[in-house]
Amino acid sequence: MADNARAKRLADLIREVVAQKLQRGIKDPRLGSHVTITDTRVTGDLREATVFYTVYGDDEERAAVAAGLESAKGVLRSAVGQAAGVKFTPTLTFVADALPDTAKTIEDLLDKAHQSDEKVREVSAGAAYAGEADPYKKPGEDDETDDAAE
């Protein structure tokens, strides 16, 4: 079992090699400049690597990039093996990163909350207090009301 530092170094190397190879070495038109390698994780035994990527485009482009990465998997694994110099080159699995979709969902929720806050501000602009403007008792007020009650 390898230590975590070695797995982290190998993951960083895999991310760099795959990104460089996609940018310069792969001639597949499906793998254009709109593919970004976001993260790489390697198992503790250094046998399997998961490469996370994002694609800026519609669903059709995402499907094309996924197919392109699957077809280029062998070439990319060979490049990783040459650069890493390890006894066993890890198998590569490509997974579309959900980070952009999650960020868009959060932005939409924040916009909805901002619009709701604006509506509340508009409704409360001309509103008056339900009771007195200052509902808190002052230190001298209790004595006066007690004296009047007696």
VOVEXRO-926620 format. One record per residue: residue number from 1; x, y, z of N, C-alpha, C in turn. Coordinates in nm, 4 decimals, m for minus. Layout:
{i NUM	n_east X	n_north Y	n_up Z	ca_east X	ca_north Y	ca_up Z	c_east X	c_north Y	c_up Z}
...
This chain:
{i 1	n_east 0.0845	n_north m0.1173	n_up 0.0000	ca_east 0.0000	ca_north 0.0000	ca_up 0.0000	c_east 0.0894	c_north 0.1240	c_up 0.0000}
{i 2	n_east 0.0679	n_north 0.2128	n_up m0.0944	ca_east 0.1488	ca_north 0.3335	ca_up m0.1064	c_east 0.1003	c_north 0.4393	c_up m0.0067}
{i 3	n_east 0.1918	n_north 0.5300	n_up 0.0269	ca_east 0.1516	ca_north 0.6364	ca_up 0.1177	c_east 0.0730	c_north 0.7435	c_up 0.0417}
{i 4	n_east 0.0022	n_north 0.8270	n_up 0.1156	ca_east m0.0846	ca_north 0.9273	ca_up 0.0541	c_east m0.0071	c_north 1.0317	c_up m0.0243}
{i 5	n_east 0.1141	n_north 1.0640	n_up 0.0203	ca_east 0.1937	ca_north 1.1640	ca_up m0.0506	c_east 0.2319	c_north 1.1132	c_up m0.1897}
{i 6	n_east 0.2646	n_north 0.9874	n_up m0.1993	ca_east 0.3006	ca_north 0.9311	ca_up m0.3299	c_east 0.1785	c_north 0.9264	c_up m0.4219}
{i 7	n_east 0.0640	n_north 0.8900	n_up m0.3682	ca_east m0.0587	ca_north 0.8882	ca_up m0.4483	c_east m0.0935	c_north 1.0293	c_up m0.4946}
{i 8	n_east m0.0738	n_north 1.1281	n_up m0.4095	ca_east m0.1017	ca_north 1.2677	ca_up m0.4461	c_east m0.0074	c_north 1.3147	c_up m0.5563}
{i 9	n_east 0.1215	n_north 1.2811	n_up m0.5442	ca_east 0.2178	ca_north 1.3196	ca_up m0.6487	c_east 0.1839	c_north 1.2537	c_up m0.7816}
{i 10	n_east 0.1456	n_north 1.1272	n_up m0.7767	ca_east 0.1089	ca_north 1.0568	ca_up m0.8991	c_east m0.0186	c_north 1.1162	c_up m0.9593}
{i 11	n_east m0.1137	n_north 1.1523	n_up m0.8750	ca_east m0.2372	ca_north 1.2142	ca_up m0.9245	c_east m0.2078	c_north 1.3477	c_up m0.9919}
{i 12	n_east m0.1209	n_north 1.4280	n_up m0.9327	ca_east m0.0832	ca_north 1.5562	ca_up m0.9936	c_east m0.0125	c_north 1.5347	c_up m1.1271}
{i 13	n_east 0.0748	n_north 1.4349	n_up m1.1328	ca_east 0.1453	ca_north 1.4050	ca_up m1.2574	c_east 0.0476	c_north 1.3589	c_up m1.3656}
{i 14	n_east m0.0458	n_north 1.2744	n_up m1.3292	ca_east m0.1447	ca_north 1.2258	ca_up m1.4257	c_east m0.2276	c_north 1.3422	c_up m1.4796}
{i 15	n_east m0.2689	n_north 1.4325	n_up m1.3904	ca_east m0.3480	ca_north 1.5480	ca_up m1.4341	c_east m0.2704	c_north 1.6332	c_up m1.5339}
{i 16	n_east m0.1423	n_north 1.6583	n_up m1.5059	ca_east m0.0608	ca_north 1.7403	ca_up m1.5962	c_east m0.0368	c_north 1.6705	c_up m1.7297}
{i 17	n_east m0.0042	n_north 1.5419	n_up m1.7258	ca_east 0.0257	ca_north 1.4689	ca_up m1.8490	c_east m0.0984	c_north 1.4583	c_up m1.9370}
{i 18	n_east m0.2120	n_north 1.4264	n_up m1.8769	ca_east m0.3352	ca_north 1.4133	ca_up m1.9552	c_east m0.3740	c_north 1.5482	c_up m2.0155}
{i 19	n_east m0.3622	n_north 1.6553	n_up m1.9379	ca_east m0.3970	ca_north 1.7877	ca_up m1.9901	c_east m0.3063	c_north 1.8281	c_up m2.1047}
{i 20	n_east m0.1756	n_north 1.8052	n_up m2.0905	ca_east m0.0827	ca_north 1.8400	ca_up m2.1978	c_east m0.1063	c_north 1.7549	c_up m2.3217}
{i 21	n_east m0.1317	n_north 1.6273	n_up m2.3013	ca_east m0.1545	ca_north 1.5377	ca_up m2.4152	c_east m0.2836	c_north 1.5746	c_up m2.4877}
{i 22	n_east m0.3871	n_north 1.6113	n_up m2.4138	ca_east m0.5120	ca_north 1.6532	ca_up m2.4774	c_east m0.4924	c_north 1.7826	c_up m2.5552}
{i 23	n_east m0.4078	n_north 1.8695	n_up m2.5036	ca_east m0.3872	ca_north 1.9982	ca_up m2.5686	c_east m0.3006	c_north 1.9855	c_up m2.6930}
{i 24	n_east m0.1980	n_north 1.8990	n_up m2.6890	ca_east m0.1023	ca_north 1.8947	ca_up m2.7988	c_east m0.0944	c_north 1.7634	c_up m2.8752}
{i 25	n_east m0.1242	n_north 1.6519	n_up m2.8095	ca_east m0.0921	ca_north 1.5246	ca_up m2.8710	c_east m0.2063	c_north 1.4491	c_up m2.9344}
{i 26	n_east m0.3277	n_north 1.4774	n_up m2.8993	ca_east m0.4424	ca_north 1.4035	ca_up m2.9506	c_east m0.5028	c_north 1.4822	c_up m3.0665}
{i 27	n_east m0.5201	n_north 1.4171	n_up m3.1789	ca_east m0.5716	ca_north 1.4843	ca_up m3.2983	c_east m0.7219	c_north 1.4665	c_up m3.3161}
{i 28	n_east m0.7895	n_north 1.4117	n_up m3.2173	ca_east m0.9334	ca_north 1.3878	ca_up m3.2260	c_east m1.0078	c_north 1.5215	c_up m3.2225}
{i 29	n_east m1.0895	n_north 1.5511	n_up m3.3231	ca_east m1.1604	ca_north 1.6802	ca_up m3.3236	c_east m1.2645	c_north 1.6918	c_up m3.2118}
{i 30	n_east m1.3079	n_north 1.5805	n_up m3.1548	ca_east m1.4038	ca_north 1.5858	ca_up m3.0443	c_east m1.3408	c_north 1.6431	c_up m2.9184}
{i 31	n_east m1.2094	n_north 1.6309	n_up m2.9091	ca_east m1.1380	ca_north 1.6775	ca_up m2.7904	c_east m1.0718	c_north 1.8119	c_up m2.8208}
{i 32	n_east m1.1542	n_north 1.9117	n_up m2.8404	ca_east m1.1047	ca_north 2.0456	ca_up m2.8711	c_east m1.0542	c_north 2.1159	c_up m2.7469}
{i 33	n_east m1.0449	n_north 2.2454	n_up m2.7575	ca_east m0.9905	ca_north 2.3261	ca_up m2.6476	c_east m1.0931	c_north 2.3502	c_up m2.5374}
{i 34	n_east m1.2149	n_north 2.2999	n_up m2.5527	ca_east m1.3167	ca_north 2.3249	ca_up m2.4519	c_east m1.3223	c_north 2.2166	c_up m2.3443}
{i 35	n_east m1.2189	n_north 2.1330	n_up m2.3335	ca_east m1.2093	ca_north 2.0303	ca_up m2.2289	c_east m1.1091	c_north 2.0783	c_up m2.1251}
{i 36	n_east m1.1483	n_north 2.0725	n_up m1.9983	ca_east m1.0599	ca_north 2.1121	ca_up m1.8897	c_east m1.0506	c_north 1.9983	c_up m1.7895}
{i 37	n_east m0.9286	n_north 1.9582	n_up m1.7564	ca_east m0.9058	ca_north 1.8565	ca_up m1.6542	c_east m0.9057	c_north 1.9285	c_up m1.5197}
{i 38	n_east m1.0014	n_north 1.8945	n_up m1.4334	ca_east m1.0163	ca_north 1.9664	ca_up m1.3071	c_east m0.9489	c_north 1.8970	c_up m1.1893}
{i 39	n_east m0.9499	n_north 1.7650	n_up m1.1863	ca_east m0.8946	ca_north 1.6948	ca_up m1.0706	c_east m0.8607	c_north 1.5520	c_up m1.1104}
{i 40	n_east m0.7726	n_north 1.4915	n_up m1.0351	ca_east m0.7362	ca_north 1.3509	ca_up m1.0543	c_east m0.7209	c_north 1.2874	c_up m0.9174}
{i 41	n_east m0.7749	n_north 1.1686	n_up m0.9038	ca_east m0.7614	ca_north 1.0946	ca_up m0.7778	c_east m0.7093	c_north 0.9554	c_up m0.8090}
{i 42	n_east m0.6178	n_north 0.9094	n_up m0.7259	ca_east m0.5561	ca_north 0.7781	ca_up m0.7428	c_east m0.5879	c_north 0.6959	c_up m0.6188}
{i 43	n_east m0.6195	n_north 0.5675	n_up m0.6394	ca_east m0.6459	ca_north 0.4792	ca_up m0.5266	c_east m0.5175	c_north 0.4570	c_up m0.4466}
{i 44	n_east m0.5321	n_north 0.4067	n_up m0.3261	ca_east m0.4175	ca_north 0.3864	ca_up m0.2379	c_east m0.3158	c_north 0.2885	c_up m0.2911}
{i 45	n_east m0.3590	n_north 0.1894	n_up m0.3708	ca_east m0.2647	ca_north 0.0927	ca_up m0.4262	c_east m0.2068	c_north 0.1373	c_up m0.5600}
{i 46	n_east m0.2392	n_north 0.2569	n_up m0.6050	ca_east m0.1879	ca_north 0.3183	ca_up m0.7285	c_east m0.2270	c_north 0.2398	c_up m0.8538}
{i 47	n_east m0.3353	n_north 0.1663	n_up m0.8485	ca_east m0.3776	ca_north 0.0850	ca_up m0.9630	c_east m0.4823	c_north 0.1531	c_up m1.0502}
{i 48	n_east m0.5606	n_north 0.2414	n_up m0.9922	ca_east m0.6683	ca_north 0.3061	ca_up m1.0666	c_east m0.6649	c_north 0.4561	c_up m1.0438}
{i 49	n_east m0.6864	n_north 0.5305	n_up m1.1510	ca_east m0.6909	ca_north 0.6757	ca_up m1.1426	c_east m0.8223	c_north 0.7245	c_up m1.2032}
{i 50	n_east m0.8846	n_north 0.8173	n_up m1.1346	ca_east m1.0068	ca_north 0.8793	ca_up m1.1837	c_east m0.9727	c_north 1.0217	c_up m1.2233}
{i 51	n_east m1.0006	n_north 1.0558	n_up m1.3483	ca_east m0.9711	ca_north 1.1884	ca_up m1.4008	c_east m1.1041	c_north 1.2616	c_up m1.4191}
{i 52	n_east m1.1187	n_north 1.3755	n_up m1.3511	ca_east m1.2398	ca_north 1.4553	ca_up m1.3610	c_east m1.2175	c_north 1.5658	c_up m1.4633}
{i 53	n_east m1.3172	n_north 1.5883	n_up m1.5473	ca_east m1.3049	ca_north 1.6897	ca_up m1.6519	c_east m1.4346	c_north 1.7676	c_up m1.6642}
{i 54	n_east m1.4239	n_north 1.8868	n_up m1.7206	ca_east m1.5419	ca_north 1.9668	ca_up m1.7505	c_east m1.5406	c_north 2.0016	c_up m1.8985}
{i 55	n_east m1.6600	n_north 2.0186	n_up m1.9521	ca_east m1.6767	ca_north 2.0569	ca_up m2.0916	c_east m1.7714	c_north 2.1756	c_up m2.0948}
{i 56	n_east m1.7283	n_north 2.2828	n_up m2.1578	ca_east m1.8158	ca_north 2.3992	ca_up m2.1713	c_east m1.8850	c_north 2.3901	c_up m2.3056}
{i 57	n_east m2.0111	n_north 2.3584	n_up m2.2979	ca_east m2.0911	ca_north 2.3423	ca_up m2.4178	c_east m2.2215	c_north 2.2737	c_up m2.3833}
{i 58	n_east m2.2937	n_north 2.2331	n_up m2.4861	ca_east m2.4228	ca_north 2.1687	ca_up m2.4633	c_east m2.4040	c_north 2.0186	c_up m2.4411}
{i 59	n_east m2.5155	n_north 1.9492	n_up m2.4233	ca_east m2.5110	ca_north 1.8054	ca_up m2.3951	c_east m2.4514	c_north 1.7259	c_up m2.5102}
{i 60	n_east m2.4722	n_north 1.7721	n_up m2.6316	ca_east m2.4171	ca_north 1.7026	ca_up m2.7480	c_east m2.2639	c_north 1.7064	c_up m2.7465}
{i 61	n_east m2.2077	n_north 1.8224	n_up m2.7132	ca_east m2.0612	ca_north 1.8346	ca_up m2.7046	c_east m2.0061	c_north 1.7515	c_up m2.5892}
{i 62	n_east m2.0790	n_north 1.7472	n_up m2.4785	ca_east m2.0336	ca_north 1.6669	ca_up m2.3645	c_east m2.0286	c_north 1.5188	c_up m2.3997}
{i 63	n_east m2.1298	n_north 1.4717	n_up m2.4717	ca_east m2.1315	ca_north 1.3312	ca_up m2.5127	c_east m2.0179	c_north 1.3023	c_up m2.6100}
{i 64	n_east m1.9906	n_north 1.3964	n_up m2.7009	ca_east m1.8817	ca_north 1.3773	ca_up m2.7980	c_east m1.7467	c_north 1.3731	c_up m2.7274}
{i 65	n_east m1.7281	n_north 1.4598	n_up m2.6284	ca_east m1.6016	ca_north 1.4612	ca_up m2.5534	c_east m1.5861	c_north 1.3322	c_up m2.4736}
{i 66	n_east m1.6934	n_north 1.2839	n_up m2.4131	ca_east m1.6865	ca_north 1.1583	ca_up m2.3377	c_east m1.6459	c_north 1.0433	c_up m2.4286}
{i 67	n_east m1.7030	n_north 1.0377	n_up m2.5487	ca_east m1.6661	ca_north 0.9326	ca_up m2.6438	c_east m1.5217	c_north 0.9492	c_up m2.6890}
{i 68	n_east m1.4783	n_north 1.0725	n_up m2.7094	ca_east m1.3395	ca_north 1.0976	ca_up m2.7497	c_east m1.2402	c_north 1.0572	c_up m2.6426}
{i 69	n_east m1.2725	n_north 1.0838	n_up m2.5179	ca_east m1.1831	ca_north 1.0448	ca_up m2.4089	c_east m1.1755	c_north 0.8929	c_up m2.3950}
{i 70	n_east m1.2882	n_north 0.8258	n_up m2.4122	ca_east m1.2868	ca_north 0.6794	ca_up m2.4059	c_east m1.2018	c_north 0.6201	c_up m2.5175}
{i 71	n_east m1.2089	n_north 0.6791	n_up m2.6365	ca_east m1.1293	ca_north 0.6255	ca_up m2.7478	c_east m0.9808	c_north 0.6578	c_up m2.7322}
{i 72	n_east m0.9473	n_north 0.7665	n_up m2.6637	ca_east m0.8075	ca_north 0.8052	ca_up m2.6458	c_east m0.7489	c_north 0.7533	c_up m2.5146}
{i 73	n_east m0.8222	n_north 0.6723	n_up m2.4431	ca_east m0.7788	ca_north 0.6250	ca_up m2.3119	c_east m0.6452	c_north 0.5511	c_up m2.3182}
{i 74	n_east m0.6256	n_north 0.4668	n_up m2.4176	ca_east m0.5012	ca_north 0.3906	ca_up m2.4299	c_east m0.3810	c_north 0.4802	c_up m2.4561}
{i 75	n_east m0.3960	n_north 0.5770	n_up m2.5435	ca_east m0.2867	ca_north 0.6701	ca_up m2.5741	c_east m0.2516	c_north 0.7519	c_up m2.4507}
{i 76	n_east m0.3537	n_north 0.7962	n_up m2.3791	ca_east m0.3297	ca_north 0.8756	ca_up m2.2590	c_east m0.2630	c_north 0.7919	c_up m2.1498}
{i 77	n_east m0.3032	n_north 0.6671	n_up m2.1362	ca_east m0.2430	ca_north 0.5805	ca_up m2.0354	c_east m0.0966	c_north 0.5532	c_up m2.0703}
{i 78	n_east m0.0669	n_north 0.5358	n_up m2.1969	ca_east 0.0726	ca_north 0.5161	ca_up m2.2385	c_east 0.1572	c_north 0.6390	c_up m2.2060}
{i 79	n_east 0.1026	n_north 0.7572	n_up m2.2300	ca_east 0.1754	ca_north 0.8806	ca_up m2.1991	c_east 0.1994	c_north 0.8934	c_up m2.0492}
{i 80	n_east 0.1002	n_north 0.8566	n_up m1.9693	ca_east 0.1160	ca_north 0.8601	ca_up m1.8241	c_east 0.2232	c_north 0.7612	c_up m1.7811}
{i 81	n_east 0.2234	n_north 0.6414	n_up m1.8387	ca_east 0.3229	ca_north 0.5405	ca_up m1.8044	c_east 0.4644	c_north 0.5852	c_up m1.8366}
{i 82	n_east 0.4825	n_north 0.6507	n_up m1.9519	ca_east 0.6157	ca_north 0.7004	ca_up m1.9883	c_east 0.6615	c_north 0.8106	c_up m1.8935}
{i 83	n_east 0.5699	n_north 0.8985	n_up m1.8537	ca_east 0.6075	ca_north 1.0103	ca_up m1.7671	c_east 0.6263	c_north 0.9672	c_up m1.6225}
{i 84	n_east 0.5490	n_north 0.8712	n_up m1.5756	ca_east 0.5514	ca_north 0.8337	ca_up m1.4343	c_east 0.6670	c_north 0.7416	c_up m1.3999}
{i 85	n_east 0.6960	n_north 0.6486	n_up m1.4869	ca_east 0.8036	ca_north 0.5547	ca_up m1.4581	c_east 0.7724	c_north 0.4616	c_up m1.3429}
{i 86	n_east 0.6464	n_north 0.4249	n_up m1.3260	ca_east 0.6082	ca_north 0.3328	ca_up m1.2191	c_east 0.5993	c_north 0.1915	c_up m1.2759}
{i 87	n_east 0.5989	n_north 0.0943	n_up m1.1859	ca_east 0.5955	ca_north m0.0458	ca_up m1.2279	c_east 0.4649	c_north m0.0789	c_up m1.2990}
{i 88	n_east 0.3546	n_north m0.0276	n_up m1.2466	ca_east 0.2236	ca_north m0.0522	ca_up m1.3055	c_east 0.1571	c_north 0.0822	c_up m1.3327}
{i 89	n_east 0.1245	n_north 0.1061	n_up m1.4583	ca_east 0.0553	ca_north 0.2304	ca_up m1.4939	c_east m0.0912	c_north 0.2173	c_up m1.4556}
{i 90	n_east m0.1433	n_north 0.3133	n_up m1.3811	ca_east m0.2832	ca_north 0.3028	ca_up m1.3377	c_east m0.3806	c_north 0.3090	c_up m1.4556}
{i 91	n_east m0.4908	n_north 0.2384	n_up m1.4419	ca_east m0.5961	ca_north 0.2474	ca_up m1.5428	c_east m0.6673	c_north 0.3809	c_up m1.5241}
{i 92	n_east m0.7071	n_north 0.4415	n_up m1.6337	ca_east m0.7700	ca_north 0.5726	ca_up m1.6293	c_east m0.9205	c_north 0.5603	c_up m1.6478}
{i 93	n_east m0.9930	n_north 0.6291	n_up m1.5630	ca_east m1.1380	ca_north 0.6389	ca_up m1.5739	c_east m1.1720	c_north 0.7863	c_up m1.5816}
{i 94	n_east m1.2480	n_north 0.8244	n_up m1.6823	ca_east m1.2848	ca_north 0.9647	ca_up m1.7003	c_east m1.4268	c_north 0.9873	c_up m1.6509}
{i 95	n_east m1.4413	n_north 1.0894	n_up m1.5651	ca_east m1.5708	ca_north 1.1215	ca_up m1.5061	c_east m1.5963	c_north 1.2705	c_up m1.5268}
{i 96	n_east m1.7141	n_north 1.3018	n_up m1.5788	ca_east m1.7516	ca_north 1.4425	ca_up m1.5955	c_east m1.7700	c_north 1.5052	c_up m1.4582}
{i 97	n_east m1.7050	n_north 1.6170	n_up m1.4358	ca_east m1.7101	ca_north 1.6848	ca_up m1.3066	c_east m1.8426	c_north 1.7593	c_up m1.2927}
{i 98	n_east m1.9067	n_north 1.7439	n_up m1.1794	ca_east m2.0372	ca_north 1.8063	ca_up m1.1552	c_east m2.0239	c_north 1.9462	c_up m1.0959}
{i 99	n_east m1.9043	n_north 1.9954	n_up m1.0795	ca_east m1.8833	ca_north 2.1253	ca_up m1.0159	c_east m1.9511	c_north 2.2407	c_up m1.0896}
{i 100	n_east m1.9405	n_north 2.2537	n_up m1.2210	ca_east m2.0087	ca_north 2.3661	ca_up m1.2874	c_east m2.1608	c_north 2.3605	c_up m1.2723}
{i 101	n_east m2.2182	n_north 2.2411	n_up m1.2788	ca_east m2.3632	ca_north 2.2293	ca_up m1.2618	c_east m2.4043	c_north 2.2669	c_up m1.1201}
{i 102	n_east m2.3257	n_north 2.2242	n_up m1.0221	ca_east m2.3546	ca_north 2.2579	ca_up m0.8835	c_east m2.3418	c_north 2.4084	c_up m0.8606}
{i 103	n_east m2.2392	n_north 2.4690	n_up m0.9189	ca_east m2.2214	ca_north 2.6134	ca_up m0.9044	c_east m2.3371	c_north 2.6895	c_up m0.9677}
{i 104	n_east m2.3846	n_north 2.6430	n_up m1.0818	ca_east m2.4984	ca_north 2.7095	ca_up m1.1475	c_east m2.6238	c_north 2.6967	c_up m1.0614}
{i 105	n_east m2.6453	n_north 2.5812	n_up m1.0016	ca_east m2.7606	ca_north 2.5620	ca_up m0.9138	c_east m2.7537	c_north 2.6565	c_up m0.7942}
{i 106	n_east m2.6369	n_north 2.6703	n_up m0.7360	ca_east m2.6205	ca_north 2.7600	ca_up m0.6217	c_east m2.6441	c_north 2.9047	c_up m0.6632}
{i 107	n_east m2.5931	n_north 2.9441	n_up m0.7796	ca_east m2.6153	ca_north 3.0802	ca_up m0.8287	c_east m2.7633	c_north 3.1066	c_up m0.8519}
{i 108	n_east m2.8351	n_north 3.0092	n_up m0.9079	ca_east m2.9789	ca_north 3.0250	ca_up m0.9298	c_east m3.0533	c_north 3.0417	c_up m0.7967}
{i 109	n_east m3.0153	n_north 2.9625	n_up m0.6961	ca_east m3.0785	ca_north 2.9741	ca_up m0.5650	c_east m3.0490	c_north 3.1087	c_up m0.4993}
{i 110	n_east m2.9259	n_north 3.1580	n_up m0.5153	ca_east m2.8916	ca_north 3.2886	ca_up m0.4596	c_east m2.9684	c_north 3.4004	c_up m0.5301}
{i 111	n_east m2.9864	n_north 3.3906	n_up m0.6621	ca_east m3.0658	ca_north 3.4895	ca_up m0.7358	c_east m3.2105	c_north 3.4891	c_up m0.6890}
{i 112	n_east m3.2650	n_north 3.3682	n_up m0.6674	ca_east m3.4028	ca_north 3.3565	ca_up m0.6205	c_east m3.4169	c_north 3.4185	c_up m0.4810}
{i 113	n_east m3.3191	n_north 3.3956	n_up m0.3934	ca_east m3.3229	ca_north 3.4540	ca_up m0.2590	c_east m3.3111	c_north 3.6063	c_up m0.2665}
{i 114	n_east m3.2286	n_north 3.6567	n_up m0.3573	ca_east m3.2132	ca_north 3.8016	ca_up m0.3737	c_east m3.3438	c_north 3.8643	c_up m0.4215}
{i 115	n_east m3.4112	n_north 3.8006	n_up m0.5150	ca_east m3.5399	ca_north 3.8508	ca_up m0.5638	c_east m3.6439	c_north 3.8492	c_up m0.4515}
{i 116	n_east m3.6441	n_north 3.7450	n_up m0.3710	ca_east m3.7365	ca_north 3.7362	ca_up m0.2584	c_east m3.7085	c_north 3.8474	c_up m0.1580}
{i 117	n_east m3.5819	n_north 3.8760	n_up m0.1320	ca_east m3.5459	ca_north 3.9846	ca_up m0.0411	c_east m3.5924	c_north 4.1196	c_up m0.0951}
{i 118	n_east m3.5811	n_north 4.1402	n_up m0.2244	ca_east m3.6268	ca_north 4.2645	ca_up m0.2863	c_east m3.7774	c_north 4.2816	c_up m0.2701}
{i 119	n_east m3.8536	n_north 4.1722	n_up m0.2878	ca_east m3.9986	ca_north 4.1789	ca_up m0.2700	c_east m4.0340	c_north 4.2153	c_up m0.1261}
{i 120	n_east m3.9652	n_north 4.1565	n_up m0.0292	ca_east m3.9896	ca_north 4.1867	ca_up 0.1112	c_east m3.9564	c_north 4.3325	c_up 0.1394}
{i 121	n_east m3.8479	n_north 4.3850	n_up 0.0832	ca_east m3.8106	ca_north 4.5243	ca_up 0.1007	c_east m3.9170	c_north 4.6181	c_up 0.0439}
{i 122	n_east m3.9712	n_north 4.5825	n_up m0.0732	ca_east m4.0744	ca_north 4.6654	ca_up m0.1355	c_east m4.2020	c_north 4.6672	c_up m0.0513}
{i 123	n_east m4.2410	n_north 4.5510	n_up 0.0012	ca_east m4.3628	ca_north 4.5428	ca_up 0.0817	c_east m4.3455	c_north 4.6181	c_up 0.2130}
{i 124	n_east m4.2276	n_north 4.6103	n_up 0.2717	ca_east m4.2066	ca_north 4.6719	ca_up 0.4027	c_east m4.1668	c_north 4.8190	c_up 0.3940}
{i 125	n_east m4.1580	n_north 4.8762	n_up 0.2756	ca_east m4.1141	ca_north 5.0149	ca_up 0.2613	c_east m4.2101	c_north 5.1118	c_up 0.3309}
{i 126	n_east m4.3394	n_north 5.0954	n_up 0.3166	ca_east m4.4348	ca_north 5.1874	ca_up 0.3767	c_east m4.5006	c_north 5.1321	c_up 0.5010}
{i 127	n_east m4.4515	n_north 5.0270	n_up 0.5575	ca_east m4.5155	ca_north 4.9622	ca_up 0.6721	c_east m4.4870	c_north 5.0377	c_up 0.8008}
{i 128	n_east m4.5788	n_north 5.0258	n_up 0.8956	ca_east m4.5624	ca_north 5.0868	ca_up 1.0275	c_east m4.5521	c_north 4.9751	c_up 1.1312}
{i 129	n_east m4.5049	n_north 5.0120	n_up 1.2491	ca_east m4.4904	ca_north 4.9142	ca_up 1.3551	c_east m4.6284	c_north 4.8677	c_up 1.4022}
{i 130	n_east m4.6399	n_north 4.7453	n_up 1.4473	ca_east m4.7670	ca_north 4.6927	ca_up 1.4966	c_east m4.8029	c_north 4.7538	c_up 1.6311}
{i 131	n_east m4.7044	n_north 4.7816	n_up 1.7117	ca_east m4.7270	ca_north 4.8434	ca_up 1.8426	c_east m4.6593	c_north 4.9787	c_up 1.8438}
{i 132	n_east m4.5931	n_north 5.0073	n_up 1.9515	ca_east m4.5191	ca_north 5.1324	ca_up 1.9612	c_east m4.3906	c_north 5.1221	c_up 1.8796}
{i 133	n_east m4.3352	n_north 5.2357	n_up 1.8494	ca_east m4.2114	ca_north 5.2368	ca_up 1.7718	c_east m4.0962	c_north 5.1782	c_up 1.8519}
{i 134	n_east m4.0967	n_north 5.1984	n_up 1.9830	ca_east m3.9929	ca_north 5.1435	ca_up 2.0706	c_east m4.0614	c_north 5.0552	c_up 2.1747}
{i 135	n_east m4.0688	n_north 4.9242	n_up 2.1547	ca_east m4.1448	ca_north 4.8375	ca_up 2.2442	c_east m4.0747	c_north 4.8047	c_up 2.3759}
{i 136	n_east m3.9519	n_north 4.8493	n_up 2.3951	ca_east m3.8778	ca_north 4.8128	ca_up 2.5158	c_east m3.9083	c_north 4.9102	c_up 2.6287}
{i 137	n_east m3.9163	n_north 4.8585	n_up 2.7498	ca_east m3.9420	ca_north 4.9413	ca_up 2.8670	c_east m3.8146	c_north 5.0112	c_up 2.9089}
{i 138	n_east m3.8314	n_north 5.1340	n_up 2.9548	ca_east m3.7182	ca_north 5.2120	ca_up 3.0045	c_east m3.7114	c_north 5.1964	c_up 3.1557}
{i 139	n_east m3.5969	n_north 5.2169	n_up 3.2167	ca_east m3.5840	ca_north 5.1941	ca_up 3.3612	c_east m3.6779	c_north 5.2786	c_up 3.4464}
{i 140	n_east m3.7111	n_north 5.3993	n_up 3.4111	ca_east m3.7955	ca_north 5.4849	ca_up 3.4941	c_east m3.9436	c_north 5.4632	c_up 3.4708}
{i 141	n_east m3.9856	n_north 5.3944	n_up 3.3684	ca_east m4.1262	ca_north 5.3799	ca_up 3.3334	c_east m4.2003	c_north 5.2841	c_up 3.4263}
{i 142	n_east m4.1383	n_north 5.1809	n_up 3.4776	ca_east m4.2037	ca_north 5.0847	ca_up 3.5653	c_east m4.2496	c_north 5.1497	c_up 3.6960}
{i 143	n_east m4.1687	n_north 5.2384	n_up 3.7495	ca_east m4.2014	ca_north 5.3040	ca_up 3.8774	c_east m4.3272	c_north 5.3896	c_up 3.8624}
{i 144	n_east m4.3408	n_north 5.4593	n_up 3.7488	ca_east m4.4543	ca_north 5.5476	ca_up 3.7285	c_east m4.5833	c_north 5.4677	c_up 3.7168}
{i 145	n_east m4.5836	n_north 5.3569	n_up 3.6460	ca_east m4.7039	ca_north 5.2771	ca_up 3.6289	c_east m4.7422	c_north 5.2072	c_up 3.7586}
{i 146	n_east m4.6462	n_north 5.1699	n_up 3.8420	ca_east m4.6762	ca_north 5.1065	ca_up 3.9703	c_east m4.7388	c_north 5.2067	c_up 4.0671}
{i 147	n_east m4.6894	n_north 5.3303	n_up 4.0648	ca_east m4.7437	ca_north 5.4347	ca_up 4.1543	c_east m4.8866	c_north 5.4707	c_up 4.1161}
{i 148	n_east m4.9176	n_north 5.4746	n_up 3.9872	ca_east m5.0511	ca_north 5.5114	ca_up 3.9400	c_east m5.1510	c_north 5.4000	c_up 3.9715}
{i 149	n_east m5.1079	n_north 5.2756	n_up 3.9737	ca_east m5.1979	ca_north 5.1627	ca_up 4.0009	c_east m5.2386	c_north 5.1601	c_up 4.1469}
{i 150	n_east m5.1587	n_north 5.2113	n_up 4.2374	ca_east m5.1893	ca_north 5.2045	ca_up 4.3805	c_east m5.2821	c_north 5.3083	c_up 4.4205}
